[in-house]
Every structure is written in structure tokens, then in C-alpha cells.
């Protein structure tokens, strides 16, 4: 197998520095053009009462032995992360040279050149499984692992199975309710069905009518559920976004989900309608009209 060729992986110009390990002190705005510029997250700006133009002192340790002054150039909204939506995003973004100057150990000259991890992007992501052993064999002591999770190790795969199970139970309950409704309607129309049978209307025609009625009822129920989901989608998102102080979207009703709901509801309506009317239409016509 030919060696895997990674694409360019130059260090990023801007990195995220978690403010939970920093000591931040806001000063009154003043004309200090020498202070490096940083961006602070909305949550950090709200907690520390920061605004654009403020000067802050950041330290790489709680004692503040290595610290530097920066100017707040702006405030940003952190990218929503489903794995960290409960965490308070107290973060600051700075240029990489400023970060190196802040965290470098003066007693260790090599600390400015040391890194703990490097992200490598392969030209073909499918070669990741072969790239890891090749890199480990050529550079002993380096641990390489993919940044993407396997499907079985992904916590969202478990959540997806949980949603499928809830959907199955919901559909079973909805089908039972629809079947009960169709049985009641069939019994109420016993005399009408008997008269239609006496007039010569075939069982096939009556079954087709019942199936169409079942599809209509199921489709209307699905449309009502979709409209209700669309109407409450924004409310649910606002409640949880305010609860966890995040811009993460918790609920989103997409056109594919709506179409899938209707496609599942239609066959269930047909089955429920035919099953409810089968016993009635299978009887002798005289027994149907007889009181």
C-alpha cells in the first residue's frame, strides 16, 4: 500500500483559550494600541462585564505568575456543541503567537516549540485506518487516533436508537387508537352498510371506501401533528436555550421528517380501516340489517 499523504496542517492562526483556567481582570478602556487583540465569548463578557475596547489581564495559572494584558476586540457566540451544551462557555480567542507567549515557561526554552497534539487531515478520510499504524511504526512514542467516533461508540447513536424506540411505541399507540375509532364508526354505520349491501354495492367497493376514509383520517392526524410540531418548535428551543445559555438548536422539524410521518401514517390508516370493517363486511347482509 502506498504511504498516506496528509494535506497541509499548518498551525491555526486563532485558537480557543478556555477562560476557566485564567484570571481575568477588566480595566477601564484607554488608548493602548500595544495590547494584543482578543475575542471573548458572550458568556464570559456577561459574567465579567466586558465590552469591546476593555483591557483585560489574562494569566495561564491561578496565581497569575505568567500574565499579559489584552484588548477586547469583540464578542462572539461560541459554536454550539451538543457534547458541551451544559457547560458554561467562558472562553477567549487569541492569535497563536500571543498564546505561546502567555503559556510558555521562561525556565524551559523548549516550551515555546513544544506541542501536545497535532491535527492531520488526510486527502482521503477512508485511509485513516491505514494511516494510524503507519505513523505509529515510523514515529515510536506517538499515539494516533481518529478524531471521529465509530458508529458504535457515538453517544448520539444510542440517542438515535432511543428516539426510534419512542417513535415505535408512539406509532403503536396511535394505531391502536385509530383502530378503536374505526371500529366504533363501523358499528355506528351498521344499518347504512346493510342498506348499501342490499342495493348491490359490493364488499370490495365498501372496503375501498373504508380504506380511503382511514387514509384521510390518518393523514389529517399526521398533518395536525406536524403543524403542532412546527408551532411549538421555536418555543421548545427558546426554553432550553435560555435554560442552558446556548445557541444550540434542540428541536428541528425538517421537510423530510414531515414527509416520513405522512408516509408512515397512510398505510397505518389503511390497515386500521380495513381491519375495523372486515368483521362487519364479512357478515351476512341480513344479519347486518337485523336489529
C-alpha positions as CSV (number, residue, x, y, z in Angstrom):
1,X,0.0,0.0,0.0
2,X,1.3,3.4,-0.9
3,X,2.1,5.8,2.0
4,X,-0.8,8.0,3.0
5,X,-0.2,11.7,2.2
6,X,-1.7,14.2,4.7
7,X,-2.7,17.6,3.5
8,X,-1.1,20.7,4.8
9,X,-1.6,21.1,8.6
10,X,-0.1,24.4,9.4
11,X,-0.9,25.7,12.9
12,X,-4.1,27.7,13.1
13,X,-3.8,31.5,13.4
14,X,-6.5,31.7,16.0
15,X,-7.0,29.2,18.9
16,X,-9.6,28.9,21.7
17,X,-8.3,29.6,25.2
18,X,-10.6,28.4,27.9
19,X,-11.1,31.2,30.4
20,X,-11.9,28.8,33.2
21,X,-8.2,28.4,33.8
22,X,-7.4,32.1,33.5
23,X,-7.6,35.0,35.9
24,X,-9.4,37.9,34.1
25,X,-9.4,41.4,35.3
26,X,-11.2,44.2,33.3
27,X,-9.8,47.7,33.3
28,X,-11.3,50.9,32.1
29,X,-10.9,51.5,28.4
30,X,-7.9,53.6,27.4
31,X,-5.7,54.3,24.4
32,X,-3.3,51.4,24.5
33,X,-2.6,50.3,20.9
34,X,0.2,47.9,22.0
35,X,-2.2,45.4,23.7
36,X,-2.9,42.4,21.5
37,X,-6.5,41.9,20.5
38,X,-8.6,39.0,21.6
39,X,-12.2,37.9,21.3
40,X,-14.3,36.9,24.3
41,X,-17.3,34.7,24.3
42,X,-20.7,36.2,25.1
43,X,-21.0,34.2,28.3
44,X,-17.6,35.5,29.5
45,X,-18.4,39.0,28.6
46,X,-21.7,38.9,30.5
47,X,-20.1,37.4,33.6
48,X,-17.0,39.7,33.7
49,X,-19.0,42.7,32.4
50,X,-16.7,43.2,29.4
51,X,-17.2,45.3,26.4
52,X,-15.3,46.0,23.2
53,X,-12.3,48.2,23.9
54,X,-11.8,47.0,27.5
55,X,-8.3,45.9,28.7
56,X,-8.1,42.5,30.5
57,X,-5.3,40.7,32.2
58,X,-5.1,37.0,31.5
59,X,-2.9,34.6,33.3
60,X,-2.0,31.0,32.4
61,X,-2.2,29.8,36.1
62,X,-4.4,30.7,39.0
63,X,-1.5,32.6,40.8
64,X,-1.1,34.8,37.7
65,X,2.7,34.3,37.6
66,X,2.6,34.5,33.8
67,X,0.1,37.1,32.7
68,X,-0.4,39.6,29.9
69,X,-2.7,42.4,29.0
70,X,-5.1,42.1,26.1
71,X,-7.7,44.4,24.4
72,X,-11.2,43.0,23.8
73,X,-11.7,43.5,20.1
74,X,-15.2,41.9,20.1
75,X,-17.6,39.5,21.5
76,X,-18.6,36.2,19.7
77,X,-21.2,33.5,20.2
78,X,-19.5,30.1,20.7
79,X,-20.2,27.4,18.2
80,X,-23.0,25.2,19.7
81,X,-21.6,21.8,20.7
82,X,-24.1,19.1,21.6
83,X,-21.4,17.4,23.7
84,X,-20.9,20.5,25.8
85,X,-24.3,22.2,25.9
86,X,-24.4,22.1,29.7
87,X,-21.0,23.7,30.1
88,X,-20.6,27.4,30.6
89,X,-18.6,28.6,27.7
90,X,-16.2,31.0,29.4
91,X,-13.7,31.3,26.5
92,X,-11.4,33.8,24.8
93,X,-9.9,33.6,21.3
94,X,-6.4,35.0,20.6
95,X,-3.7,34.7,18.0
96,X,-1.4,31.8,18.3
97,X,1.8,33.8,18.9
98,X,0.1,35.6,21.8
99,X,-1.0,32.3,23.2
100,X,2.6,30.9,23.0
101,X,3.9,34.0,24.8
102,X,1.3,33.6,27.5
103,X,1.8,29.9,28.3
104,X,5.5,29.4,27.6
105,X,7.6,28.6,30.6
106,X,10.6,31.0,30.9
107,X,12.6,28.3,32.7
108,X,12.2,25.9,29.7
109,X,13.3,27.5,26.4
110,X,11.9,24.4,24.5
111,X,8.4,25.1,25.8
112,X,7.8,27.6,23.0
113,X,8.3,24.9,20.4
114,X,6.5,22.0,22.3
115,X,3.1,20.8,21.3
116,X,0.9,18.1,22.8
117,X,-1.2,17.3,19.8
118,X,-1.4,17.9,16.0
119,X,-4.5,17.5,13.8
120,X,-3.7,15.9,10.5
121,X,-6.3,15.9,7.7
122,X,-5.9,13.1,5.2
123,X,-6.6,13.6,1.5
124,X,-8.9,10.6,1.6
125,X,-10.6,10.1,5.1
126,X,-11.1,6.5,4.3
127,X,-7.3,6.0,4.7
128,X,-7.4,6.8,8.4
129,X,-7.4,3.2,9.5
130,X,-4.2,2.5,7.5
131,X,-2.5,5.8,8.3
132,X,-2.6,5.3,12.1
133,X,-0.4,2.1,12.2
134,X,2.0,3.6,9.5
135,X,2.6,6.7,11.6
136,X,3.0,4.7,14.8
137,X,5.6,2.5,13.2
138,X,7.6,5.4,11.8
139,X,7.5,7.5,14.9
140,X,7.6,5.5,18.1
141,X,6.0,7.0,21.2
142,X,3.3,8.9,19.2
143,X,-0.2,7.9,19.8
144,X,-2.5,8.5,16.8
145,X,-6.2,8.1,16.9
146,X,-9.1,9.3,14.7
147,X,-11.0,12.4,15.7
148,X,-14.3,11.0,14.5
149,X,-16.1,8.3,16.6
150,X,-17.1,5.0,15.3
151,X,-20.9,4.5,14.9
152,X,-21.0,2.0,17.9
153,X,-19.0,4.4,20.2
154,X,-21.0,7.5,19.2
155,X,-23.3,8.6,22.1
156,X,-25.7,10.1,19.5
157,X,-26.2,6.6,18.0
158,X,-27.6,5.5,21.4
159,X,-29.8,8.6,21.5
160,X,-31.0,7.8,17.9
161,X,-32.0,4.3,19.0
162,X,-33.8,5.7,21.9
163,X,-35.8,8.0,19.6
164,X,-36.6,5.1,17.3
165,X,-37.9,3.1,20.3
166,X,-40.1,6.1,21.4
167,X,-41.4,6.5,17.8
168,X,-42.3,2.8,17.6
169,X,-44.2,2.9,20.9
170,X,-46.0,6.1,19.8
171,X,-46.9,4.7,16.4
172,X,-48.3,1.5,18.1
173,X,-50.4,3.6,20.5
174,X,-51.6,5.8,17.7
175,X,-52.5,2.8,15.5
176,X,-54.5,1.2,18.4
177,X,-56.4,4.5,18.9
178,X,-57.1,4.8,15.2
179,X,-58.3,1.1,15.1
180,X,-60.6,1.7,18.0
181,X,-62.0,4.8,16.3
182,X,-62.6,3.0,13.1
183,X,-64.3,0.1,14.9
184,X,-66.7,2.5,16.6
185,X,-67.5,4.2,13.3
186,X,-68.1,0.9,11.6
187,X,-70.6,-0.3,14.3
188,X,-72.4,3.1,14.1
189,X,-72.9,2.6,10.4
190,X,-74.1,-1.0,10.5
191,X,-77.5,-0.2,9.1
192,X,-76.1,2.0,6.4
193,X,-73.7,-0.7,5.3
194,X,-76.5,-3.2,5.3
195,X,-78.7,-1.0,3.1
196,X,-75.8,-0.4,0.7
197,X,-75.3,-4.2,0.5
198,X,-79.0,-4.7,-0.3
199,X,-78.7,-2.1,-3.0
200,X,-76.0,-4.2,-4.7
201,X,-72.8,-2.4,-3.6
202,X,-70.1,-5.0,-3.4
203,X,-67.9,-5.6,-0.4
204,X,-64.8,-4.6,-2.4
205,X,-66.3,-1.2,-3.1
206,X,-67.2,-0.7,0.6
207,X,-63.7,-1.9,1.7
208,X,-62.1,0.6,-0.7
209,X,-64.3,3.4,0.7
210,X,-63.3,2.4,4.3
211,X,-59.6,2.3,3.3
212,X,-59.8,5.8,1.7
213,X,-61.5,7.1,4.9
214,X,-58.7,5.5,7.0
215,X,-56.1,7.2,4.9
216,X,-57.8,10.5,5.2
217,X,-58.1,10.3,9.0
218,X,-54.5,9.2,9.4
219,X,-53.2,11.9,7.1
220,X,-55.2,14.6,8.8
221,X,-53.8,13.4,12.2
222,X,-50.3,13.4,10.8
223,X,-50.7,16.9,9.3
224,X,-52.1,18.2,12.7
225,X,-49.1,16.7,14.5
226,X,-46.7,18.3,12.0
227,X,-48.4,21.7,12.4
228,X,-48.3,21.4,16.1
229,X,-44.6,20.5,16.0
230,X,-43.8,23.5,13.8
231,X,-45.8,25.8,16.1
232,X,-44.1,24.6,19.3
233,X,-40.6,24.1,17.8
234,X,-39.5,27.7,18.5
235,X,-41.0,27.7,22.0
236,X,-39.1,24.5,23.0
237,X,-35.8,25.8,21.6
238,X,-36.2,29.1,23.4
239,X,-36.9,27.4,26.7
240,X,-33.9,25.1,26.5
241,X,-31.6,27.7,25.0
242,X,-32.4,30.0,27.9
243,X,-32.0,27.2,30.4
244,X,-28.5,26.2,29.2
245,X,-27.5,29.6,27.8
246,X,-26.6,28.3,24.4
247,X,-27.5,28.8,20.8
248,X,-27.8,25.1,20.2
249,X,-31.0,24.1,18.3
250,X,-32.7,21.3,20.3
251,X,-35.7,20.7,18.1
252,X,-35.9,21.0,14.3
253,X,-38.8,19.7,12.2
254,X,-37.4,19.2,8.6
255,X,-39.5,18.6,5.5
256,X,-38.1,15.0,5.3
257,X,-39.4,14.3,8.8
258,X,-42.8,15.7,7.9
259,X,-42.9,13.6,4.7
260,X,-41.9,10.5,6.5
261,X,-44.6,11.0,9.1
262,X,-47.3,11.2,6.4
263,X,-45.9,8.2,4.5
264,X,-46.0,6.1,7.7
265,X,-49.5,7.3,8.7
266,X,-51.1,6.5,5.4
267,X,-50.5,2.7,5.4
268,X,-51.4,2.5,9.1
269,X,-54.7,4.2,8.3
270,X,-55.5,1.7,5.5
271,X,-54.7,-1.3,7.8
272,X,-56.8,0.2,10.6
273,X,-59.8,0.9,8.4
274,X,-59.8,-2.5,6.7
275,X,-59.3,-4.4,10.0
276,X,-62.1,-2.5,11.7
277,X,-64.6,-3.1,8.9
278,X,-63.6,-6.6,7.9
279,X,-65.7,-8.3,10.5
280,X,-68.7,-6.1,9.7
281,X,-68.5,-6.7,5.9
282,X,-67.8,-10.4,6.3
283,X,-71.3,-10.9,7.9
284,X,-74.4,-11.9,6.0
285,X,-76.3,-9.0,4.8
286,X,-79.5,-9.9,6.7
287,X,-77.6,-10.2,10.0
288,X,-76.3,-6.6,9.4
289,X,-79.7,-5.0,9.0
290,X,-81.4,-7.1,11.6
291,X,-82.0,-5.3,14.9
